[in-house]
Amino acid sequence: MDNKSLFKKTEAILYDYKNLEIKIMNLDIDIETLKNSYCGVAPVSYKERTQSTNKFNSVVENEIIDREENMEDLIRRLEIEKNYNVNLKKKIDNALKTLPEESFKLVELRYFKGKQTWTAIGRKLNMDKDYCCRKRCEIIERLGRLIYSF
């Protein structure tokens, strides 16, 4: 991955960091809902046939077959997505722990507490806005190398 795309990808994930925990919780809810979804028992229904056959249709059997074919695959995909997001959050948290306090404050003000202007961030950190922008580039590159190490 080239430096420009790594920078953009890292910055995008930092802007979306506060939503990551919500995504994980919603995926848990979706998985649990799918595992618990079941229509219940219904009477056997026979459909009109034009020729003789030994096949019969049961709402319950059809539901079980559909569930086996579709639900398990969907649950597996949701669990993979959840695991990806959990691991990504852990990687971000670990990478953020390596930052000095000043750098972490810059990231926090810019990415986690709303997109503040560089002038406002500079004022809060007692820094020049140009220095904040340069520092941002260094921080994002560092975080990108730690989060996306392979």
TIKE-718625 format. One record per residue: residue number from 1; x, y, z of N, C-alpha, C in turn. Coordinates in steps of 0.001 Angstrom, whole numbers, plus 524288, in hexadecimal, padded with zeros to 5 digits. Example, Ala and Ser with C-alpha at 12.3 -4.5 7.8 and 13.67 -1.06 7.14 Angstrom:
! TIKE-718625
(1; (83386; 7E9C6; 81E78); (8300C; 7EE6C; 81E78); (83390; 7F31C; 81E78)) (2; (83232; 7F736; 81BA8); (83566; 7FBDC; 81BE4); (83264; 8001E; 81EBE)) 
***
This chain:
! TIKE-718625
(1; (8035A; 7FB6C; 80000); (80000; 80000; 80000); (80388; 804D4; 80000)) (2; (80291; 8087E; 7FC78); (805D2; 80D25; 7FC4D); (80471; 810D7; 800D3)) (3; (807E0; 81498; 801C6); (8074D; 8180B; 80653); (8025A; 81B5A; 8061D)) (4; (800E5; 81D14; 80178); (7FC48; 8206F; 800FB); (7F741; 81D79; 80251)) (5; (7F6BB; 818BC; 80042); (7F206; 815B7; 8016D); (7F201; 813DE; 8071B)) (6; (7F691; 8129D; 80942); (7F6ED; 8112A; 80EC6); (7F550; 815BC; 81237)) (7; (7F703; 81A6D; 810CA); (7F5A6; 81F27; 813B9); (7EFB8; 81FF6; 813A7)) (8; (7ED5F; 81F98; 80F09); (7E7B0; 82068; 80E8E); (7E4A2; 81C3A; 81186)) (9; (7E657; 81762; 81116); (7E3B0; 81314; 813B6); (7E406; 813AC; 819A5)) (10; (7E894; 81528; 81B99); (7E94F; 815E7; 82136); (7E60A; 81A77; 8232E)) (11; (7E61A; 81EB8; 8204C); (7E315; 8234E; 821EA); (7DD3A; 82217; 821E3)) (12; (7DB65; 81F3B; 81DFA); (7D5D9; 81DD5; 81DAF); (7D441; 81A6E; 8224C)) (13; (7D796; 816BB; 823CF); (7D63D; 8134B; 82833); (7D662; 8164D; 82D56)) (14; (7D9A5; 81A40; 82DBF); (7D9AC; 81D74; 83282); (7D4B5; 820C3; 832E7)) (15; (7D2F0; 822DC; 82E88); (7CE05; 825D3; 82E96); (7C96D; 8224A; 83014)) (16; (7C9BE; 81D58; 82E93); (7C574; 819A9; 82F95); (7C633; 81692; 834A7)) (17; (7CA54; 817A6; 8378D); (7CBAE; 8149A; 83C35); (7C743; 8147D; 84038)) (18; (7C4D2; 818ED; 84126); (7C0BE; 81915; 84534); (7BBF1; 815D7; 843A9)) (19; (7BB43; 814B7; 83EAF); (7B6E7; 8117A; 83CEA); (7B83C; 80BA7; 83CDE)) (20; (7BD2A; 80A55; 83D88); (7BEE4; 804E9; 83D2D); (7BC68; 80184; 84169)) (21; (7BC33; 8036B; 8462D); (7B9D2; 8006F; 84A75); (7B402; 7FF97; 84970)) (22; (7B164; 80388; 84747); (7ABCC; 80316; 845F9); (7AB0B; 7FEF8; 841BF)) (23; (7AE6B; 7FEFA; 83DCE); (7AE17; 7FB02; 839AB); (7AE99; 7F588; 83BED)) (24; (7B244; 7F4DF; 83F84); (7B31C; 7EFC5; 841EC); (7AE49; 7EE10; 844F9)) (25; (7AC13; 7F19D; 84808); (7A768; 7F04F; 84B16); (7A2C9; 7EF16; 84785)) (26; (7A228; 7F205; 84344); (79DE4; 7F100; 83F94); (79E93; 7EBC0; 83CCE)) (27; (7A364; 7EA56; 83B92); (7A45B; 7E538; 83938); (7A2F9; 7E0E1; 83D10)) (28; (7A431; 7E1A5; 8420F); (7A29C; 7DDDC; 84616); (79CB0; 7DD38; 84633)) (29; (799F6; 7E18F; 845EC); (79437; 7E172; 845F4); (7922C; 7DE8B; 84122)) (30; (79461; 7DFBA; 83C9E); (792B9; 7DD21; 837C8); (793AC; 7D73E; 83806)) (31; (7982E; 7D5BD; 839FB); (79971; 7D027; 83A67); (795A9; 7CD75; 83E1C)) (32; (794C0; 7CFDA; 8429B); (79127; 7CD96; 84671); (78B9A; 7CD37; 8443F)) (33; (789F2; 7D141; 84174); (784BC; 7D137; 83F13); (78435; 7CCCA; 83B26)) (34; (78824; 7CC13; 837E5); (787F2; 7C7E5; 83403); (787F9; 7C285; 83690)) (35; (78B01; 7C1F1; 83AB0); (78B2C; 7BCE5; 83D59); (785FC; 7BB9B; 83FF4)) (36; (78332; 7BF98; 841A4); (77E46; 7BEBE; 84465); (77975; 7BF0B; 840E7)) (37; (77A3A; 7C049; 83BF4); (775AF; 7C0DD; 8388B); (77390; 7BB7F; 836FC)) (38; (76EC0; 7BAC0; 83822); (76C18; 7B5D4; 836E5); (76649; 7B704; 836E9)) (39; (76389; 7B57C; 832D9); (75DED; 7B6A0; 8326E); (75A9D; 7B33A; 83600)) (40; (75C7D; 7AEC6; 83762); (7596A; 7AB4A; 83AAF); (7570E; 7A6E8; 8377E)) (41; (753FA; 7A3CA; 83A0D); (75198; 79F44; 83787); (74C92; 7A0F2; 834D5)) (42; (74BC8; 79F09; 8301F); (74704; 7A026; 82D34); (744E5; 79B06; 82B11)) (43; (74000; 79AE9; 829B6); (73DCB; 7960C; 8279E); (74011; 794C8; 82243)) (44; (73FCC; 78FE4; 820E0); (741A4; 78E2A; 81BCF); (73DDA; 79023; 817B0)) (45; (73FF9; 7921F; 81368); (73C8F; 793D8; 80F2A); (73DEF; 790BC; 80A4A)) (46; (739F6; 78F41; 8078B); (73AB5; 78C5B; 802B2); (7391D; 78FE0; 7FE37)) (47; (73C75; 7902F; 7FA65); (73B4D; 79367; 7F5D7); (738E8; 78FFE; 7F1A1)) (48; (735C0; 7925B; 7EE5C); (7333E; 78F70; 7EA27); (7375E; 78D89; 7E65B)) (49; (736E1; 788A8; 7E4C5); (73ABB; 78670; 7E13A); (73806; 784DF; 7DC17)) (50; (73AF2; 7852E; 7D7F4); (738CC; 783AA; 7D2EB); (73A20; 77E08; 7D196)) (51; (73E15; 77C03; 7D416); (73F6D; 7768E; 7D339); (7408E; 773F6; 7D871)) (52; (7408D; 76EF3; 7D880); (74152; 76C3B; 7DD70); (74714; 76C61; 7DEF4)) (53; (74806; 76D3B; 7E3F1); (74D57; 76D70; 7E602); (74D36; 76C01; 7EBC3)) (54; (7519E; 76A67; 7EDB2); (75203; 76923; 7F339); (753D8; 76DC4; 7F678)) (55; (75508; 77207; 7F3D9); (756F3; 776AB; 7F68D); (75273; 7796C; 7F94A)) (56; (75372; 77B50; 7FE0E); (74F99; 77E80; 800C7); (75265; 78361; 802C6)) (57; (74F72; 7876C; 803D4); (7519E; 78C57; 805A6); (74FEC; 78D59; 80B39)) (58; (75399; 78ED8; 80E53); (75292; 79038; 813BB); (7550A; 79585; 814C0)) (59; (75227; 79913; 81701); (7542A; 79E42; 81835); (758E1; 79DD5; 81BD3)) (60; (7587E; 79A70; 81FA4); (75CBE; 799C1; 82367); (761A4; 797A1; 820B8)) (61; (760E9; 7939B; 81D82); (7656F; 79163; 81ACE); (767DA; 79557; 81718)) (62; (764AA; 79834; 8143A); (766BA; 79C2F; 810B1); (769B1; 7A064; 813B6)) (63; (767A0; 7A1E7; 8182C); (76A38; 7A5D7; 81B5A); (76F80; 7A3DE; 81D45)) (64; (76FA6; 79F0D; 81EF8); (7748A; 79CD6; 820EA); (77891; 79C71; 81C8F)) (65; (776DC; 79AB7; 817FB); (77A6E; 79A4E; 8138A); (77C82; 79FAD; 81206)) (66; (77906; 7A391; 811A4); (77AB8; 7A8E5; 81060); (77E75; 7AB04; 81474)) (67; (77D2E; 7A9F9; 81951); (78073; 7ABE3; 81D8A); (785E5; 7A976; 81D3A)) (68; (78618; 7A470; 81C5F); (78B1C; 7A1C6; 81BF3); (78E5E; 7A3FB; 8177D)) (69; (78BDE; 7A4E3; 81317); (78EB4; 7A6A2; 80E78); (79064; 7AC58; 80ED7)) (70; (78CF6; 7AFB3; 810BD); (78DF7; 7B54B; 81085); (78FE5; 7B7A9; 815A3)) (71; (78D89; 7B625; 819E7); (78EB4; 7B89E; 81EE4); (7943E; 7B794; 820BC)) (72; (795EC; 7B2CF; 8205E); (79B25; 7B179; 82240); (79F54; 7B473; 81F3E)) (73; (79E9A; 7B501; 81A29); (7A250; 7B7EF; 816F8); (7A246; 7BDB6; 8187D)) (74; (79DB2; 7BFDE; 8193E); (79D41; 7C55C; 81AC5); (79F97; 7C64A; 8202C)) (75; (79E81; 7C2D2; 823D2); (7A0B6; 7C34E; 82917); (7A6A9; 7C308; 828DE)) (76; (7A8B6; 7BF71; 825C5); (7AE5F; 7BEF1; 82532); (7B0C7; 7C3F2; 8230B)) (77; (7AE49; 7C63F; 81F21); (7B04E; 7CB24; 81CDE); (7B01F; 7CF9C; 820CE)) (78; (7ABD9; 7CFE6; 823D7); (7AB6C; 7D3F8; 827D6); (7AF81; 7D33E; 82C21)) (79; (7B087; 7CE5E; 82D98); (7B484; 7CD5A; 83194); (7B9FA; 7CEC0; 82FA2)) (80; (7BAFF; 7CDC9; 82AA8); (7C009; 7CF4B; 8285F); (7C09C; 7D537; 8286F)) (81; (7BC77; 7D7F3; 826E7); (7BC9B; 7DDAD; 826F1); (7BD4F; 7DFC1; 82C80)) (82; (7BA9F; 7DD66; 83033); (7BB20; 7DF06; 835B2); (7C0B8; 7DE36; 83799)) (83; (7C2EF; 7D99D; 83685); (7C84D; 7D889; 83828); (7CC2B; 7DC55; 835B2)) (84; (7CB49; 7DDA1; 830C0); (7CEA4; 7E17D; 82E29); (7CE66; 7E6B8; 83106)) (85; (7C9AC; 7E879; 83252); (7C90F; 7ED7F; 834FB); (7CB40; 7ED6A; 83A85)) (86; (7CA8F; 7E914; 83D4D); (7CCC6; 7E891; 84296); (7D2B8; 7E8DF; 8424E)) (87; (7D509; 7E604; 83EAF); (7DABD; 7E60E; 83E25); (7DCBE; 7EB60; 83C60)) (88; (7D9E2; 7EDEC; 838E9); (7DB70; 7F31E; 83729); (7DB5F; 7F6F3; 83BB7)) (89; (7D759; 7F6B6; 83EF3); (7D70C; 7FA26; 84385); (7DB9A; 7F927; 8473E)) (90; (7DCE9; 7F436; 84813); (7E15B; 7F2E8; 84B6B); (7E66F; 7F514; 8492B)) (91; (7E71E; 7F497; 8440C); (7EBD6; 7F6A2; 84187); (7EC37; 7FC8C; 8421C)) (92; (7E7C8; 7FF41; 84161); (7E7BA; 804EC; 841ED); (7E903; 80668; 84789)) (93; (7E68B; 803C9; 84B4C); (7E797; 804EB; 850D2); (7ED57; 80416; 8521B)) (94; (7EF96; 7FFCE; 85040); (7F521; 7FEBA; 85135); (7F89E; 802E0; 84EB6)) (95; (7F756; 80472; 849F4); (7FA76; 8086C; 84748); (7FA13; 80DAA; 84A16)) (96; (7F569; 80EFD; 84BF1); (7F4B6; 813F4; 84EB6); (7F7C8; 81416; 853D9)) (97; (7F87F; 80F8F; 8564C); (7FB78; 80F4F; 85B32); (80132; 810B5; 85A6D)) (98; (8032A; 81038; 855A6); (808AE; 81162; 854A2); (809AF; 81734; 853FA)) (99; (80589; 81A44; 85366); (80633; 81FE1; 85270); (80785; 822D2; 8577B)) (100; (80AE2; 826B8; 85702); (80BAF; 82A36; 85B79); (80698; 82D1D; 85CAD)) (101; (8061E; 82F2A; 8615C); (8013E; 831A8; 86307); (7FFA5; 8362D; 85F6E)) (102; (80367; 83948; 85DD7); (80247; 83DBC; 85A5C); (80002; 83BE6; 85525)) (103; (80248; 837D3; 852F5); (80067; 835B1; 84DFB); (7FB01; 83344; 84E9C)) (104; (7FA36; 83085; 852F5); (7F519; 82E2E; 853EB); (7F0F0; 8326B; 8546F)) (105; (7F22A; 836A6; 85712); (7EE6D; 83AFA; 857A3); (7ECFA; 83D33; 85251)) (106; (7F0CC; 83DB5; 84EDE); (7EFC4; 83FB3; 84999); (7EBFF; 83C0B; 846B9)) (107; (7ED06; 836FD; 846FC); (7E99B; 83322; 84478); (7E426; 8335F; 846DF)) (108; (7E3F2; 833A2; 84BF8); (7DEEF; 833C8; 84EB5); (7DBB5; 83887; 84D17)) (109; (7DE2E; 83D0E; 84CEB); (7DB55; 841D3; 84B85); (7D99C; 841D0; 845CE)) (110; (7DCE0; 83FE1; 84264); (7DBAF; 8400A; 83CCF); (7D7E7; 83BB7; 83B18)) (111; (7D8AD; 836F7; 83D08); (7D5D1; 83282; 83AF6); (7D17F; 83071; 83E7C)) (112; (7D216; 830EF; 84396); (7CE53; 82E87; 8471D); (7CA53; 83257; 84950)) (113; (7CB92; 83747; 84991); (7C800; 83B20; 84BE6); (7C606; 83EFC; 847CF)) (114; (7C4B1; 83D0D; 8435B); (7C2CE; 84076; 83F28); (7C762; 842C5; 83C3D)) (115; (7C67C; 8440B; 8376F); (7CAAD; 84605; 83419); (7CB78; 84BD8; 8352E)) (116; (7CEE1; 84CEE; 838E7); (7D006; 85260; 83A4C); (7D401; 8549B; 8367B)) (117; (7D41B; 859B4; 8360F); (7D7DF; 85C39; 83291); (7DD50; 85BDC; 834F9)) (118; (7E138; 85C57; 831A6); (7E69D; 85C21; 83384); (7E7D7; 860C5; 83708)) (119; (7E55D; 8652C; 835F7); (7E627; 869BF; 8394D); (7E424; 868A7; 83ECE)) (120; (7DF7A; 86657; 83F41); (7DD3F; 8651C; 84462); (7E083; 860FA; 84731)) (121; (7E23F; 85D19; 8445A); (7E583; 85906; 846B3); (7EAAE; 85B5D; 8488B)) (122; (7ED00; 85EA4; 84540); (7F1E6; 8613B; 846A9); (7F159; 86487; 84B93)) (123; (7ED09; 86756; 84BF9); (7EC0D; 86A81; 850A4); (7EBBC; 86716; 85583)) (124; (7E8E4; 862C7; 8552B); (7E838; 85F52; 859B4); (7ED54; 85CB1; 85B50)) (125; (7F0BA; 85BAF; 8578F); (7F5A7; 85904; 858B2); (7FA45; 85CC4; 8591C)) (126; (7F933; 861D2; 858AD); (7FD4C; 865DA; 858CA); (80175; 864EB; 8549A)) (127; (7FF90; 863FB; 84FDE); (80304; 86307; 84B69); (80126; 86654; 846CE)) (128; (804A0; 86701; 84316); (8034F; 86998; 83E37); (80023; 865CE; 83AD6)) (129; (7FC5A; 867DD; 837D2); (7F916; 8646C; 8349A); (7FC4D; 86195; 83078)) (130; (80068; 8640D; 82E60); (803BF; 86177; 82A87); (806C4; 85CF0; 82CFE)) (131; (8087D; 85DB2; 831D1); (80B2D; 8597E; 83492); (8076B; 854EE; 8358E)) (132; (8029A; 8562D; 836DA); (7FEA4; 85219; 837AF); (7FDD2; 84EE1; 832B9)) (133; (7FD93; 85170; 82E44); (7FCDD; 84EAE; 82944); (80184; 84B20; 8280F)) (134; (8063D; 84D1B; 828F3); (80AE4; 849E4; 82807); (80AFE; 8453B; 82BC6)) (135; (809B0; 84649; 830A6); (8099C; 8422B; 834A4); (8058E; 83E08; 83339)) (136; (80118; 83FBF; 83139); (7FCEF; 83C35; 82F95); (7FEF3; 8384C; 82B91)) (137; (801CE; 83A32; 827B6); (803E1; 836BC; 823A3); (80775; 83299; 825FF)) (138; (80AD9; 8342F; 82995); (80E5E; 8307A; 82C20); (80B44; 82C6B; 82F3D)) (139; (80758; 82E47; 83216); (80437; 82AD0; 83568); (80131; 826DD; 83219)) (140; (7FEB2; 828B6; 82DF9); (7FB8A; 82540; 82AA8); (7FF00; 82125; 8280B)) (141; (80389; 822B4; 8262E); (8071E; 81EF1; 823C5); (808DD; 81AD9; 827BF)) (142; (80A07; 81C96; 82C78); (80BA7; 818FA; 8309C); (80744; 81525; 831F2)) (143; (8028F; 81735; 832B8); (7FE0F; 813E2; 833F8); (7FCEA; 81017; 82F85)) (144; (7FD47; 811F9; 82AB6); (7FC46; 80EAC; 8262B); (7FFF3; 80A0B; 825E6)) (145; (804EB; 80AFD; 826F9); (808BB; 806B1; 826EE); (807A8; 802BD; 82B3C)) (146; (805B3; 804A0; 82FB7); (80487; 80110; 8340B); (7FF73; 7FE0B; 83331)) (147; (7FB7A; 800AF; 8313A); (7F65B; 7FE30; 83085); (7F66B; 7FA71; 82BE6)) (148; (7F8A3; 7FC24; 82794); (7F8BD; 7F8FC; 822C7); (7FE4E; 7F726; 821C7)) (149; (8005F; 7F3F7; 82542); (805E1; 7F272; 8250B); (8073C; 7EE93; 820BA)) (150; (80358; 7EC1E; 81E64); (8048D; 7E858; 81A3E); (80215; 7E9DF; 81528)) 
***
